[in-house]
Amino acid sequence: MLAAFIETFIWTFAIFVFAEIALRSIKFSEQEESKEEKLFQEFEEAIVLCKVEQLGDVFYLYNTQDDTFVGQARSIDEFTQLSENLQKHLMIVDGDDEVVDQLKKVTSEISISK
């Protein structure tokens, strides 16, 4: 009778331990996913993906995600000011090749690519 009680106790304890380990691993993986989602969201909020168009010597920037007007600039100083005003980085990801090349010349920025 004592042996049956000890055996039941051991099995119950083992099941409890395995359940605890499983629950902790699930909770840990959920925390990792939420951290990744948070980092992605912070990254997404810090950058505006832009399409560039040119009319004369003025470059017009539009948000590629919702086609809203972001701003306009003629020089690197105006681009810098626009970025500071928005408190976001501007990333050119779309536009005519000629316009993008002109933008590279104006800003002396070789990292612009689409």
C-alpha atoms as a printed R data frame, in Angstrom:
    type eleno elety resid chain resno      x      y       z
1   ATOM     1    CA   MET     A     1  0.000  0.000   0.000
2   ATOM     2    CA   LEU     A     2  2.844  2.373   0.822
3   ATOM     3    CA   ALA     A     3  4.589  1.368  -2.414
4   ATOM     4    CA   ALA     A     4  1.466  2.232  -4.440
5   ATOM     5    CA   PHE     A     5  1.256  5.625  -2.733
6   ATOM     6    CA   ILE     A     6  4.944  6.359  -3.448
7   ATOM     7    CA   GLU     A     7  4.562  5.231  -7.054
8   ATOM     8    CA   THR     A     8  1.486  7.457  -7.523
9   ATOM     9    CA   PHE     A     9  3.313 10.350  -5.908
10  ATOM    10    CA   ILE     A    10  6.341  9.907  -8.202
11  ATOM    11    CA   TRP     A    11  4.163  9.712 -11.324
12  ATOM    12    CA   THR     A    12  2.175 12.773 -10.272
13  ATOM    13    CA   PHE     A    13  5.364 14.695  -9.519
14  ATOM    14    CA   ALA     A    14  6.913 13.682 -12.873
15  ATOM    15    CA   ILE     A    15  3.803 14.776 -14.793
16  ATOM    16    CA   PHE     A    16  3.803 18.093 -12.924
17  ATOM    17    CA   VAL     A    17  7.488 18.679 -13.736
18  ATOM    18    CA   PHE     A    18  7.024 17.892 -17.454
19  ATOM    19    CA   ALA     A    19  3.946 20.110 -17.612
20  ATOM    20    CA   GLU     A    20  5.853 22.956 -15.960
21  ATOM    21    CA   ILE     A    21  8.753 22.588 -18.399
22  ATOM    22    CA   ALA     A    22  6.374 22.552 -21.372
23  ATOM    23    CA   LEU     A    23  4.492 25.634 -20.164
24  ATOM    24    CA   ARG     A    24  7.714 27.558 -19.541
25  ATOM    25    CA   SER     A    25  9.059 26.728 -23.008
26  ATOM    26    CA   ILE     A    26  5.802 27.890 -24.616
27  ATOM    27    CA   LYS     A    27  5.877 31.117 -22.612
28  ATOM    28    CA   PHE     A    28  9.546 31.682 -23.542
29  ATOM    29    CA   SER     A    29  8.862 31.195 -27.272
30  ATOM    30    CA   GLU     A    30  5.907 33.634 -27.082
31  ATOM    31    CA   GLN     A    31  8.147 36.216 -25.408
32  ATOM    32    CA   GLU     A    32 10.785 35.778 -28.131
33  ATOM    33    CA   GLU     A    33  8.168 36.269 -30.859
34  ATOM    34    CA   SER     A    34  6.823 39.385 -29.175
35  ATOM    35    CA   LYS     A    35 10.369 40.812 -28.886
36  ATOM    36    CA   GLU     A    36 10.956 40.198 -32.608
37  ATOM    37    CA   GLU     A    37  7.621 41.795 -33.479
38  ATOM    38    CA   LYS     A    38  8.437 44.795 -31.289
39  ATOM    39    CA   LEU     A    39 11.863 45.251 -32.911
40  ATOM    40    CA   PHE     A    40 10.334 44.987 -36.386
41  ATOM    41    CA   GLN     A    41  7.663 47.515 -35.471
42  ATOM    42    CA   GLU     A    42 10.276 49.945 -34.095
43  ATOM    43    CA   PHE     A    43 12.317 49.541 -37.279
44  ATOM    44    CA   GLU     A    44  9.231 50.072 -39.421
45  ATOM    45    CA   GLU     A    45  8.278 53.201 -37.465
46  ATOM    46    CA   ALA     A    46 11.781 54.691 -37.822
47  ATOM    47    CA   ILE     A    47 11.895 54.527 -41.628
48  ATOM    48    CA   VAL     A    48  9.681 55.941 -44.359
49  ATOM    49    CA   LEU     A    49  9.897 53.956 -47.597
50  ATOM    50    CA   CYS     A    50  9.635 56.547 -50.349
51  ATOM    51    CA   LYS     A    51  8.981 56.837 -54.040
52  ATOM    52    CA   VAL     A    52 10.757 59.789 -55.629
53  ATOM    53    CA   GLU     A    53  9.557 61.952 -58.496
54  ATOM    54    CA   GLN     A    54 11.216 65.004 -59.990
55  ATOM    55    CA   LEU     A    55  9.694 68.142 -61.457
56  ATOM    56    CA   GLY     A    56 12.287 70.705 -62.485
57  ATOM    57    CA   ASP     A    57 14.946 70.741 -59.801
58  ATOM    58    CA   VAL     A    58 12.573 69.676 -56.996
59  ATOM    59    CA   PHE     A    59 12.325 66.095 -55.758
60  ATOM    60    CA   TYR     A    60  8.946 64.989 -54.409
61  ATOM    61    CA   LEU     A    61  8.748 62.080 -51.977
62  ATOM    62    CA   TYR     A    62  5.708 59.865 -51.507
63  ATOM    63    CA   ASN     A    63  5.183 57.099 -48.972
64  ATOM    64    CA   THR     A    64  5.115 53.806 -50.914
65  ATOM    65    CA   GLN     A    65  2.855 52.139 -48.372
66  ATOM    66    CA   ASP     A    66 -0.076 54.565 -48.616
67  ATOM    67    CA   ASP     A    67  0.914 56.998 -51.425
68  ATOM    68    CA   THR     A    68  0.774 60.014 -49.113
69  ATOM    69    CA   PHE     A    69  2.980 63.022 -49.769
70  ATOM    70    CA   VAL     A    70  6.033 62.995 -47.502
71  ATOM    71    CA   GLY     A    71  7.814 66.147 -48.597
72  ATOM    72    CA   GLN     A    72  9.917 67.897 -51.182
73  ATOM    73    CA   ALA     A    73 13.556 68.903 -51.362
74  ATOM    74    CA   ARG     A    74 16.127 70.398 -53.691
75  ATOM    75    CA   SER     A    75 19.347 69.724 -51.790
76  ATOM    76    CA   ILE     A    76 20.890 67.435 -49.223
77  ATOM    77    CA   ASP     A    77 20.254 70.099 -46.565
78  ATOM    78    CA   GLU     A    78 16.547 70.096 -47.355
79  ATOM    79    CA   PHE     A    79 16.471 66.283 -47.275
80  ATOM    80    CA   THR     A    80 18.208 66.340 -43.907
81  ATOM    81    CA   GLN     A    81 15.772 68.938 -42.600
82  ATOM    82    CA   LEU     A    82 12.811 66.902 -43.868
83  ATOM    83    CA   SER     A    83 14.143 63.786 -42.155
84  ATOM    84    CA   GLU     A    84 14.678 65.686 -38.904
85  ATOM    85    CA   ASN     A    85 11.194 67.222 -39.059
86  ATOM    86    CA   LEU     A    86  9.638 63.775 -39.528
87  ATOM    87    CA   GLN     A    87 12.029 62.257 -36.976
88  ATOM    88    CA   LYS     A    88 12.404 59.344 -39.367
89  ATOM    89    CA   HIS     A    89 14.905 58.138 -41.927
90  ATOM    90    CA   LEU     A    90 13.931 58.456 -45.571
91  ATOM    91    CA   MET     A    91 14.624 55.409 -47.714
92  ATOM    92    CA   ILE     A    92 14.177 55.726 -51.473
93  ATOM    93    CA   VAL     A    93 12.874 52.418 -52.813
94  ATOM    94    CA   ASP     A    94 10.996 53.438 -55.969
95  ATOM    95    CA   GLY     A    95 11.207 55.935 -58.817
96  ATOM    96    CA   ASP     A    96 12.475 56.341 -62.368
97  ATOM    97    CA   ASP     A    97 16.114 55.349 -62.803
98  ATOM    98    CA   GLU     A    98 16.974 58.795 -64.188
99  ATOM    99    CA   VAL     A    99 15.370 60.514 -61.206
100 ATOM   100    CA   VAL     A   100 17.177 58.250 -58.754
101 ATOM   101    CA   ASP     A   101 20.479 58.971 -60.537
102 ATOM   102    CA   GLN     A   102 19.791 62.729 -60.343
103 ATOM   103    CA   LEU     A   103 18.990 62.359 -56.662
104 ATOM   104    CA   LYS     A   104 22.308 60.582 -56.104
105 ATOM   105    CA   LYS     A   105 24.131 63.493 -57.762
106 ATOM   106    CA   VAL     A   106 22.300 66.127 -55.710
107 ATOM   107    CA   THR     A   107 22.784 64.374 -52.399
108 ATOM   108    CA   SER     A   108 26.216 62.837 -53.154
109 ATOM   109    CA   GLU     A   109 24.748 59.673 -51.694
110 ATOM   110    CA   ILE     A   110 25.907 56.414 -53.259
111 ATOM   111    CA   SER     A   111 23.841 54.334 -50.866
112 ATOM   112    CA   ILE     A   112 20.563 55.310 -52.578
113 ATOM   113    CA   SER     A   113 19.225 52.337 -54.470
114 ATOM   114    CA   LYS     A   114 15.889 51.041 -55.532
